[in-house]
Structure formats: C-alpha cells, structure tokens
Amino acid sequence: MKTTISTFNWAGFYTLVRREVGRTKRVIGQAIITPLVTASLYIFVFGYVIGSKIDLIQGIKYISFVFPGVFAMNLVMAVFSATSFSIFFMKFQKTIEDMLTLPLSYVELVISLIFGGIVRALGISVALAVVAFLFGVNELAHPLVLLGYVLLASILFGLLGVVAGIWADNNFEKFGFITNFILTPLSFLGGAFYSVTMLPETWQFLVHFNPIFYVVDGIRYALTGYHEASLLLGVSILGGLSVITLGICVWIFTTGWKLRA
C-alpha cells in the first residue's frame, strides 16, 4: 500500500519513536556521556595540546578547525550505533517479529527507526555544544546549515546502521568488524583533524569518495565558514546515498532478508 501524508500511521510512528527514545534514556551513559567524554579528550589532545603548537590551519585556529571534525565523528558514530544496535538486539532477542507485526508500512517502520536516531543526534549536538563552549570554541557561521547537515548525516548513517544491524545477523564479531574496520577508519580519513589539501594528490582524490568527508566539510563550513569541497556536491552525495540506502532498507523488510536469521 502506498504511504502518503494522509495515510501515514502517525500513532504507530509515535509509539515506535517513543520506544527508541526510551531506549536512549535507558543507556544514557553510552548514548550521551560516552561521546561527550570522547569528544572532550579528542579536543583536549588534538585541539588544545597539539593545537597550542600550531598557529593556524587554513587561516583558522587549529582547535576551531578540529572541533567540527570531532563533532562529525561523534555524530556519525552515535547515530549509526543507535539504529544498528536497536535492530541487532531485536534480532538477538527474537523480538523483531513483534515489530514486523506492527500496523506500519515498511517505509513507516524505517522512518520511525531513523527518527529515533535523529533524536539521539540532536542530544549529542547539544552536549557537544557544551564541550565547545568549555574549550572556548564559539564559532557558528551558519546555524541553519549546521542543522541541515546534522539531519542529513543522521538520516544517512541511521539508515546504514539499520542495514549493518541486519547484515550482522546475531554475530557480535561481524558487528564489531563494521565499526572497527570500516566506520572508524573512514572517520579518521575524512579530514577531521587535518586539511585534505595536505594529503598527496592520490589521497585527495580518494577522500572525495568518503561520505564522512562531506559531513565533516559541511559541519566545518557551518561553524567556521571554511569548506574544501563543493557544498552542493556534498549535499547531493549524502542525499543520494540516503535515498539508495532507504531503498535497500525497504527491500530488506519487504523480502525478509536476514531478518529472522
């Protein structure tokens, strides 16, 4: 059945989103406090200690240059973890059948999961704003652009988290592989702590295939006004990947691929 605004199951959507937000509240230490501590350490070591030895990078104080990267890394990790853990543990605890019987279309179901991740992302953003204030980082050049990139990154990596949580079956090693050997390296190779113009030409070319680079670059522009790639290109890539991944998620729920493994 085709889902439209008028036929959208708002009651079911609200129920599932409330469940996801409730889960975040139950694991507040992992959901908010852990990224807060991690971000503080990154900013202290890279922005404050190392930054004190560096005058400027691309005309910006190093701590101000680094903070958007730390912000983006924690945002991506938090949203990815929110949706992937949610779907992974529903499969692990054999409760996913209950979710699949809800009076929601598969599109509504996926959107509900993603919206729960967005709520966590907004919480992380507020917490990181406090960290920035404590370290004297107060740049905010384009507030609406920042909100847009937070939402766009949350949608894309929330959707990728759903796919990853399903693909991992009930295997914690496969789940850890995705985080440790794919997501973390991509985060560090996304220009969080350095300007990509400092890389050799071959690596500069390869970085532009990394979606996390466009998240970092967009958030850096929103905070400092500086960017290293076309913002239109970045939004197009993140938006296009989101549409493709949403299609993959709907296909998974429609076919039942690995849902009950």
N, C-alpha and C positions, 0 to 999 in steps of 0.2 A: 504493500500500500504506500502510495506517495505521501511524504510528510510535508505539510505546509504550515504556515504560521497558525492558521485556524484549526488544523487537526493535530497540532503538536501537543503531546501529552504533558502539560505543564505540571500536573500533580505528581506524575511518576518521575519527571525530571527533577523536581524539587526534592522528592524523597531520596533519590539516589545521590544527589549532590549533598544533601544533609548528611547522608551516611558517610560520604567521602570526607567531608569537613570534620565530622565527628571522629573519624579515624585519625585525622591530622592532630586533633586536640589530644587524643589518647597517646600519641607518640610525639608530643610537643618538643621533647628533647632532641629527637632525631630530626624532626621536621624543621624546627626554627633555631634552636640553641646550637646544634652542631654546625650548621652553615655559618652562624654568627661567629662562633669561635674560630672556625677555619678561615673565614674572611679576615678576621682581626689578625690572625697570625700571618697570613699572606701579605696584608697591607703593612704590618709592622716590619717584617723581614725585607720584603721587596721594595715597598714604598718608603718606609722610614729609614731603616738601616742602610740598605743599598742606595736608596734614593738620595740620602744625605751626601753621597759621594758623586752624584750625577747632577749637573746643573740643570739642564733642560733636555727634553727629547721632543723633537718637532715643535720647539717653542713652548712646550708645556712642562710644568713641574712634574718630575717623574712620578710622585705619589698620585697626582691628579691623572696622569696618563695610565697608571697601573690600576687604579680603582675601578674604572669601567670594565676592565678585563676580569677582575676578581668578581665584580657584580655579575657579569655574564656567566662566568663559570659556575658560580653557586646557584644562579637561577636555573641554568640548564640541568645541572645535576639534581636539584631539588624537584623540579617538575618531572623529569624522567623517572626518578625514584618513586615519586608519588603514584603515578599511573602504573608503572611496571610492577611495583610491589603489590599494589592493590589487586591487579589481575593475576599475578603469580600466586599470591596466597589464597585467592578464591579458588584457583585450580588445586592448589596443595591441600586445602581444607575441604575440597569437594563441595563448595558452596556455590560454584559458578552456575550449576544447574538452576538454583533458585533465582539468580539474576536473569538468566535466559528466559525464565517463565514470566518475567515482569511484563505488564502490558505496554511495552515500549518497542518502537521500531529499532532496528539496529543502528540507524543514524542517530536516533534519540539517545540510545544507550551509550554510544561512543561519545557524543557531545556531553552527556552527563559526567562521564569519567574525566573528560578533559576539563570541564568547568571546575570540578573538584581540584584538579591540578592548578588551575588559574588562581583559585582562592589561596592555595599554598604559596604560589608565586608572588602574589600581592603581599602576603605576610612577610615573605623573605625580603621583598623590596623595601618594606618599611623598616625591617630590622637592619638591613644593610645601610639605609639612610642614616640610622643612628650611629653605626660604625663610622661612616664617612664623617659625620659631624664631630665625633670624638677625635678623629685624626686630622681635623682641620681641613677636610676636603668639602668645599661648599659650592663647587661649580654646578650649575644646572642651566644650560643654554637653551634647551628646547624641551620643556616638560611634557608636552603632548606627544612629541616624537619618542620620548622615553617610555611613556605609557603604551604607545603603539608597538614598540619593539618588545616590551615585556609581554604583551598579549600575544604577539606573533611568535615569539620564541616559546612561550608556554604552550601554544597550540601545537606547533611542530614537534617539540620534544615530548610533550604529553602523548601525542599520537604514536611517536616512535617508541615510547615507553610501553604502550599497550601492545604493540607488535612484539617487542622484546620479551615482555612478560609471558605472552602466549608461546612464543618460539622456544623459550627456555624449558618448557614442559614443567616437571617438578624437580628439575636438576639445579641445585644451588651453584654448582661449578659452571654450568653454562651461563647462568645469570651473572655470576661474578666476572666471567670472561668478557661479557659485553661492556660492563662498567670499567673494568681494569685495563682491557687491551684495545678497546675501541673508543669509548667516550672520553676517558681521561687523556689519552694521547692526542685526540682531536682538540681537546680543550687547550692543552699546552701548545699545540701547533696552530692555534687560532689567533695569535698576535696579542694575547692577553698581557704579556709582560714586556713586549718589545714592538717596535715598528716593523712591519713586514718589509719595508724598504731596506732594512738592514740585512735581509737574507740574500743569498745568491739568487740569480735570476730564475734558475730552475725551480727553486723552492718557492719563490714569489709566485710563479705560475701555478704550482700545485696547491698553494694555500687557498687560491680562489675556487677550489673545488670542495673546500671545507665549510659546511654551513655555519659552524660555530664562529668562524671568522666574521661572517656578516652580522651575527648577533653582537659580537664584541665591537665591531666597527660602528654599527648603528647606535649602540648604547654610548660609545665614546663620543660620537657626534652629538648625541642628545645632551650629554653632560658638559663637554668641553668645546663643541663646535668644530672639532677636527675629525676628518674621516679619510680613509685611504682607498676606498673603492666607491664606485657609483652607488648611491643610496637607492636609486630606482632599481638597479640590478640586484642589490641585496634583498630588497623587499620582494621583487619578482621571484627570486630563487627560494626564499623562505616560504612565500605564499604558494608557489608552485609545488614545492616539496610537501607542504601541508595538505594540499588537495590530493596529491598522489597517495600520501600515506593514509588519509581518510578513506580513500577508495580501497586501499589494501585492508584496512580495519573492517570496513563494511563487508568486503569479500570474505574475510576470515569468519565473521559472525554468521554470514549467510551460508557458507559451506560447512562450518563447524570444524575447520582445520585446526587440529591440536587442542581444541577447547576442552576436550574431556580426556586428554592423554594422561 
